[in-house]
Amino acid sequence: MKLTLLRGRIVRQDRVGDGALLLGDGVILDADFRGNTPEAAEVINVKESYILPAFTEIHAHGGGGHDFLDCTSEAFRGILDLHFAHGVTLLCPTLTACSWDKTMEFLTFCEDMKHHPCFGGVHLEGPFLSPEMSGAQNRACLLAPTDALADQLLEHKAIIRRITVAPELPGAEAFARKMSAAGIALSIGHSAADAETVRRAADWGFSQVTHLYCSTSQRFKRGSYIVGGIVEAALTEDSLTVELIGDGHHVCRESLLMTLCCKGAERVCIVSDAMRAAGCEDSLTESWLGERLPENRVIIEDGVAKLPDRSSFAGSLAAGDTMVAALCGRYRLPLVLISRMMSEVPARLLGLGASRGRIAPGCAADFVILDKQYHTTAVITAGEKVEVSYVR
């Protein structure tokens, strides 16, 4: 067995402090090593840098000038390489609403690419979304779920990890029950549902909420009565785990803190919602959300993608460590909480909570090494160190 001793500022679930980890055969053997260095062990000393469990990203559309809907091996590898350089070792390629034929092409392509070591399974954010809450999604491509469409998706059930659906759509209950029975997670998003519909959806199999506060309904008046929306239901229903976009733009600090107060870090997952302009040069002024079509053109402004009329954000430019910097700096959150929401929680949502996202014996020896400015300097995957150059 090849042994590796990793020393540095270890970010654990409850504290940050100097320590050492003993690694072997791609897993953590000792999460709090205190003995003498074993003979023949490789020593990796990152001194005052932070050692965190590598990030798991369950909601990213692209990066580095590519989108997963490009459906080319160059785009697929380019996106995963870009996010890897920011500390992400497992990522779910995420679809934006597009034609049904394109959706099928995307799924077939992902079947061919599923053996990439960073592939975490597909997230379909569309086409089963509310036109009323479509945000930057292509409204012309939205559909109501049907039994026939569900059957076509189930042909790819081995690679589909989660589907975002507006539960108020006709056919949503039957669709949700069918997908849930097949082991596919369901997330409420791009939806105008009221709180009662959210509670019913939880009974149908919905367990998550996609980018809370972004294209999710909040309390509203129905006649003379105040009715709760997705936000209120998500904050009060313990069965729901919520996504928050961690780029420092999509969610205000007060909403983030309120969510943590209501849910606790164990039911909050930080995602990037990264689009193709993530990781590109600062001078970039326009891009596309999804396919390179005129109707999908967006502008890049103030560090975020927007619709040309500035009526909505259109995905983020964030990736992994850039969210750590935003959450530590702008939101002043402790690193231990950020680590849980970017590693432990998403790993659990993918059914990998016993083996990834935590610093504990038997867990994967996958780590991100961050300097004092929270830039990734190296990624350790299966116990092997990979030097990376920080990408803005």
C-alpha positions as CSV (number, residue, x, y, z in Angstrom):
1,M,0.0,0.0,0.0
2,K,1.3,3.4,-0.9
3,L,1.0,5.7,2.1
4,T,0.8,9.5,2.0
5,L,0.9,11.9,5.0
6,L,-0.8,15.2,4.3
7,R,-0.1,18.1,6.7
8,G,-1.7,21.5,6.8
9,R,-4.6,23.6,8.2
10,I,-7.3,20.9,8.1
11,V,-11.0,22.1,7.8
12,R,-13.1,19.7,9.7
13,Q,-16.8,19.7,10.5
14,D,-16.4,21.6,13.7
15,R,-13.0,23.3,13.6
16,V,-10.0,24.5,11.6
17,G,-6.5,23.6,12.9
18,D,-3.1,22.2,12.1
19,G,-3.0,18.5,11.7
20,A,-2.1,15.5,9.5
21,L,-4.0,12.9,7.6
22,L,-2.8,9.4,6.7
23,L,-3.9,8.3,3.3
24,G,-3.6,5.0,1.5
25,D,-5.2,3.2,-1.4
26,G,-7.1,6.4,-2.3
27,V,-8.9,6.7,1.0
28,I,-8.3,8.3,4.4
29,L,-6.8,5.8,6.8
30,D,-6.4,8.1,9.8
31,A,-8.2,11.4,10.0
32,D,-6.2,12.7,13.0
33,F,-2.8,11.2,12.6
34,R,-0.4,11.9,15.5
35,G,2.3,9.3,15.3
36,N,5.7,9.2,13.6
37,T,5.8,9.4,9.9
38,P,5.5,5.8,8.5
39,E,8.6,4.6,6.6
40,A,8.3,5.0,2.8
41,A,5.3,7.4,3.2
42,E,5.2,10.3,0.9
43,V,4.9,13.6,2.8
44,I,2.8,16.4,1.4
45,N,3.2,19.5,3.6
46,V,1.0,22.4,2.5
47,K,2.1,24.4,5.6
48,E,-0.4,27.2,6.3
49,S,-2.7,26.4,3.4
50,Y,-6.2,25.0,4.1
51,I,-7.1,21.4,3.4
52,L,-10.8,20.8,2.7
53,P,-12.8,17.9,1.3
54,A,-12.9,18.4,-2.5
55,F,-16.0,20.2,-3.7
56,T,-19.0,18.4,-5.3
57,E,-21.0,20.5,-7.7
58,I,-24.5,19.4,-8.5
59,H,-25.6,22.4,-10.6
60,A,-23.3,23.7,-13.4
61,H,-24.1,24.3,-17.0
62,G,-20.6,25.1,-18.3
63,G,-17.4,27.1,-18.0
64,G,-14.3,28.0,-19.9
65,G,-16.3,29.1,-22.9
66,H,-18.2,25.8,-23.2
67,D,-21.7,24.6,-22.3
68,F,-22.6,20.9,-21.8
69,L,-25.2,21.4,-24.5
70,D,-22.4,21.9,-27.0
71,C,-22.3,18.0,-26.8
72,T,-18.7,17.7,-27.8
73,S,-15.9,15.9,-26.0
74,E,-13.8,19.1,-26.1
75,A,-16.6,21.1,-24.3
76,F,-17.2,18.3,-21.8
77,R,-13.6,17.9,-20.8
78,G,-13.0,21.7,-20.9
79,I,-15.8,22.4,-18.5
80,L,-14.7,19.6,-16.1
81,D,-11.1,20.7,-16.3
82,L,-12.1,24.3,-15.5
83,H,-14.0,23.3,-12.4
84,F,-11.3,20.9,-11.3
85,A,-8.9,23.8,-11.3
86,H,-11.2,25.4,-8.8
87,G,-11.3,22.4,-6.5
88,V,-14.3,20.4,-7.9
89,T,-13.7,16.7,-8.3
90,L,-17.3,15.6,-8.9
91,L,-19.8,17.6,-11.1
92,C,-23.3,17.0,-12.4
93,P,-23.6,18.3,-16.0
94,T,-26.7,20.4,-16.0
95,L,-29.1,21.0,-18.9
96,T,-30.9,24.2,-19.6
97,A,-34.3,24.1,-21.3
98,C,-33.9,23.3,-25.0
99,S,-35.8,21.3,-27.6
100,W,-36.7,17.8,-26.7
101,D,-34.5,16.4,-29.5
102,K,-31.6,18.3,-28.0
103,T,-32.4,17.0,-24.6
104,M,-32.2,13.5,-25.9
105,E,-28.9,14.3,-27.8
106,F,-27.5,15.6,-24.5
107,L,-28.4,12.5,-22.6
108,T,-27.0,10.2,-25.3
109,F,-23.8,12.2,-25.3
110,C,-23.5,12.0,-21.5
111,E,-23.9,8.2,-21.7
112,D,-20.8,8.2,-23.9
113,M,-18.9,10.5,-21.4
114,K,-20.0,8.9,-18.1
115,H,-16.7,7.3,-17.4
116,H,-14.9,10.6,-16.9
117,P,-13.7,10.5,-13.2
118,C,-15.4,13.9,-12.5
119,F,-18.8,12.9,-13.9
120,G,-21.4,12.9,-11.1
121,G,-24.5,12.2,-13.1
122,V,-26.9,14.5,-15.0
123,H,-29.1,17.2,-13.6
124,L,-32.0,18.2,-15.9
125,E,-33.0,21.8,-15.2
126,G,-35.7,21.8,-17.8
127,P,-37.8,21.5,-19.7
128,F,-40.5,21.0,-17.0
129,L,-40.5,24.5,-15.7
130,S,-43.2,27.2,-15.2
131,P,-43.4,29.8,-18.0
132,E,-44.3,32.3,-15.3
133,M,-41.0,31.7,-13.5
134,S,-38.8,30.8,-16.4
135,G,-36.1,33.4,-15.5
136,A,-33.4,33.2,-18.1
137,Q,-34.5,29.8,-19.4
138,N,-35.8,29.6,-23.0
139,R,-39.6,29.8,-22.5
140,A,-40.3,28.5,-26.0
141,C,-38.7,25.1,-25.0
142,L,-40.7,24.5,-21.8
143,L,-43.0,21.5,-21.6
144,A,-45.4,19.9,-19.1
145,P,-44.3,16.4,-18.0
146,T,-46.1,13.4,-19.5
147,D,-45.9,9.7,-19.1
148,A,-44.4,9.3,-22.6
149,L,-41.7,11.8,-21.9
150,A,-41.0,10.1,-18.5
151,D,-40.5,6.8,-20.3
152,Q,-38.0,8.3,-22.7
153,L,-36.0,9.8,-19.8
154,L,-36.1,6.5,-17.9
155,E,-34.1,5.0,-20.8
156,H,-31.2,7.0,-19.3
157,K,-32.1,6.5,-15.7
158,A,-28.6,5.2,-14.9
159,I,-27.0,8.6,-15.5
160,I,-29.9,11.0,-14.4
161,R,-29.3,12.0,-10.8
162,R,-31.9,14.8,-10.4
163,I,-34.6,16.7,-12.3
164,T,-35.9,20.2,-11.5
165,V,-39.6,20.4,-12.0
166,A,-42.3,23.0,-11.3
167,P,-44.8,20.8,-9.3
168,E,-47.9,22.9,-10.2
169,L,-47.6,21.8,-13.9
170,P,-50.2,19.4,-15.2
171,G,-48.9,15.8,-14.9
172,A,-46.3,16.7,-12.3
173,E,-47.5,14.3,-9.7
174,A,-47.5,11.2,-11.9
175,F,-44.2,12.2,-13.3
176,A,-42.6,12.7,-9.9
177,R,-43.9,9.4,-8.6
178,K,-42.5,7.6,-11.6
179,M,-39.1,9.2,-11.4
180,S,-38.9,8.8,-7.6
181,A,-39.7,5.1,-7.9
182,A,-36.7,4.9,-10.3
183,G,-34.4,6.4,-7.8
184,I,-34.1,9.8,-9.5
185,A,-34.1,12.8,-7.1
186,L,-36.7,15.6,-7.7
187,S,-36.1,19.3,-7.0
188,I,-38.7,22.1,-7.0
189,G,-37.5,25.0,-9.2
190,H,-38.5,27.7,-11.7
191,S,-41.9,27.4,-10.1
192,A,-44.8,29.6,-8.9
193,A,-46.2,26.9,-6.6
194,D,-47.8,27.9,-3.3
195,A,-46.7,26.3,0.0
196,E,-49.5,23.8,0.0
197,T,-48.4,22.5,-3.4
198,V,-44.9,22.2,-2.1
199,R,-46.0,20.1,0.8
200,R,-47.9,17.8,-1.5
201,A,-44.9,17.6,-3.8
202,A,-42.8,16.4,-0.9
203,D,-45.3,13.5,-0.6
204,W,-44.8,12.7,-4.3
205,G,-41.0,12.4,-3.9
206,F,-39.6,15.9,-4.1
207,S,-36.8,16.4,-1.7
208,Q,-34.9,19.4,-2.9
209,V,-35.4,23.1,-4.0
210,T,-33.3,24.4,-6.9
211,H,-31.6,27.8,-6.3
212,L,-33.9,29.1,-3.6
213,Y,-34.8,32.8,-4.0
214,C,-34.1,32.6,-7.7
215,S,-37.3,31.9,-9.8
216,T,-39.0,30.5,-6.7
217,S,-42.3,32.0,-5.4
218,Q,-42.5,33.9,-2.2
219,R,-45.6,34.7,-0.1
220,F,-48.3,36.4,-2.1
221,K,-51.9,37.5,-1.8
222,R,-54.7,35.3,-3.0
223,G,-57.8,37.5,-2.8
224,S,-57.5,39.1,0.7
225,Y,-55.4,36.3,2.1
226,I,-51.6,35.9,2.4
227,V,-50.4,32.6,1.0
228,G,-47.0,31.1,1.5
229,G,-44.8,30.3,-1.5
230,I,-41.9,28.0,-2.1
231,V,-39.5,30.1,0.0
232,E,-41.7,29.9,3.1
233,A,-42.3,26.1,2.6
234,A,-38.7,25.4,1.9
235,L,-37.6,27.2,5.1
236,T,-40.1,25.3,7.3
237,E,-40.3,21.8,5.8
238,D,-37.5,19.7,7.3
239,S,-37.7,17.1,4.5
240,L,-36.4,19.6,1.9
241,T,-32.8,20.4,1.2
242,V,-32.2,23.7,-0.6
243,E,-29.7,25.0,-3.1
244,L,-28.2,28.5,-2.8
245,I,-26.1,30.0,-5.5
246,G,-22.9,31.0,-3.8
247,D,-21.5,33.5,-6.2
248,G,-22.1,36.6,-4.0
249,H,-24.7,38.1,-6.4
250,H,-27.7,35.8,-6.6
251,V,-28.6,35.7,-2.9
252,C,-28.3,38.6,-0.4
253,R,-26.5,38.0,2.9
254,E,-29.6,38.4,4.9
255,S,-31.4,35.7,2.9
256,L,-28.5,33.3,3.2
257,L,-28.3,33.8,7.0
258,M,-32.0,33.4,7.4
259,T,-31.8,30.1,5.4
260,L,-29.0,28.8,7.7
261,C,-31.0,29.8,10.8
262,C,-34.0,27.9,9.5
263,K,-32.4,24.9,7.8
264,G,-28.9,24.5,9.4
265,A,-25.9,23.9,7.2
266,E,-26.8,20.2,6.9
267,R,-29.8,21.0,4.6
268,V,-28.2,23.8,2.5
269,C,-26.2,23.0,-0.6
270,I,-24.1,25.6,-2.2
271,V,-24.0,25.5,-6.1
272,S,-22.5,27.7,-8.7
273,D,-25.1,27.5,-11.5
274,A,-22.1,28.3,-13.6
275,M,-22.6,29.1,-17.3
276,R,-20.2,29.0,-20.2
277,A,-18.5,32.3,-19.4
278,A,-17.3,31.1,-16.0
279,G,-13.5,31.2,-15.9
280,C,-13.2,33.4,-19.0
281,E,-11.3,36.6,-19.3
282,D,-12.7,39.7,-17.4
283,S,-13.0,41.6,-20.7
284,L,-15.8,39.3,-21.9
285,T,-19.1,41.3,-22.4
286,E,-21.5,38.7,-23.8
287,S,-22.1,35.0,-24.0
288,W,-24.9,32.4,-24.3
289,L,-26.8,30.5,-21.8
290,G,-27.2,27.0,-23.2
291,E,-27.0,26.6,-27.0
292,R,-25.3,29.3,-29.1
293,L,-28.6,30.7,-30.4
294,P,-29.6,34.3,-30.8
295,E,-32.4,33.9,-28.3
296,N,-29.9,32.6,-25.7
297,R,-27.6,35.6,-25.8
298,V,-26.7,37.1,-22.5
299,I,-24.5,40.0,-21.3
300,I,-21.7,39.8,-18.8
301,E,-21.8,42.7,-16.4
302,D,-20.8,43.3,-12.8
303,G,-19.3,39.9,-12.4
304,V,-22.5,38.0,-13.4
305,A,-24.5,37.0,-16.5
306,K,-27.7,38.8,-17.2
307,L,-30.5,38.8,-19.8
308,P,-29.9,41.6,-22.3
309,D,-32.8,43.7,-20.8
310,R,-31.3,43.1,-17.4
311,S,-34.5,41.7,-16.1
312,S,-32.9,38.6,-14.7
313,F,-29.6,37.0,-13.9
314,A,-28.6,34.2,-16.4
315,G,-26.3,31.9,-14.5
316,S,-23.1,32.7,-12.6
317,L,-19.4,33.1,-13.4
318,A,-18.4,31.3,-10.2
319,A,-16.7,27.9,-9.7
320,G,-15.6,26.2,-6.5
321,D,-13.1,28.3,-4.7
322,T,-14.4,31.6,-6.0
323,M,-17.6,30.9,-4.0
324,V,-15.5,30.2,-0.9
325,A,-14.0,33.6,-1.3
326,A,-17.4,35.2,-1.7
327,L,-18.9,33.4,1.2
328,C,-16.0,34.0,3.5
329,G,-15.5,37.7,2.4
330,R,-18.8,39.2,1.5
331,Y,-21.0,37.0,3.7
332,R,-18.5,36.4,6.5
333,L,-19.4,32.8,7.0
334,P,-17.0,30.4,8.8
335,L,-15.0,28.0,6.6
336,V,-16.3,25.0,8.4
337,L,-19.9,25.8,7.4
338,I,-18.9,26.5,3.8
339,S,-17.0,23.3,3.5
340,R,-20.0,21.3,4.7
341,M,-22.4,23.0,2.2
342,M,-20.0,22.5,-0.7
343,S,-18.8,19.0,0.0
344,E,-20.7,17.0,2.6
345,V,-24.2,18.1,1.7
346,P,-24.0,17.7,-2.1
347,A,-22.2,14.3,-1.7
348,R,-25.1,13.2,0.4
349,L,-27.6,14.4,-2.1
350,L,-25.9,12.2,-4.7
351,G,-26.1,9.2,-2.4
352,L,-22.3,9.3,-1.6
353,G,-22.4,10.6,1.9
354,A,-20.7,7.6,3.3
355,S,-17.7,7.9,1.0
356,R,-17.2,11.5,0.0
357,G,-17.3,15.1,1.3
358,R,-16.0,14.4,4.8
359,I,-12.7,14.0,6.6
360,A,-13.2,10.7,8.2
361,P,-11.6,7.2,8.0
362,G,-12.8,5.3,4.9
363,C,-13.8,8.5,3.0
364,A,-12.2,9.2,-0.4
365,A,-8.8,10.9,-0.3
366,D,-10.1,13.8,-2.4
367,F,-9.1,17.3,-1.1
368,V,-8.7,20.8,-2.3
369,I,-5.8,22.9,-1.1
370,L,-6.6,26.6,-0.7
371,D,-4.2,29.4,0.0
372,K,-5.0,32.3,2.4
373,Q,-6.9,34.1,-0.4
374,Y,-9.0,30.9,-1.0
375,H,-7.4,30.2,-4.3
376,T,-6.9,26.6,-5.3
377,T,-3.2,25.7,-5.4
378,A,-3.6,21.9,-5.7
379,V,-6.2,19.2,-5.8
380,I,-5.6,15.8,-4.3
381,T,-7.7,13.1,-5.9
382,A,-7.5,9.4,-4.8
383,G,-4.5,10.4,-2.7
384,E,-2.5,11.9,-5.7
385,K,-1.6,15.5,-5.7
386,V,-2.3,17.6,-8.9
387,E,-0.8,21.1,-9.0
388,V,-3.2,23.6,-10.6
389,S,-2.9,27.2,-11.7
390,Y,-5.5,29.5,-10.3
391,V,-8.0,30.6,-13.1
392,R,-9.8,33.9,-12.6
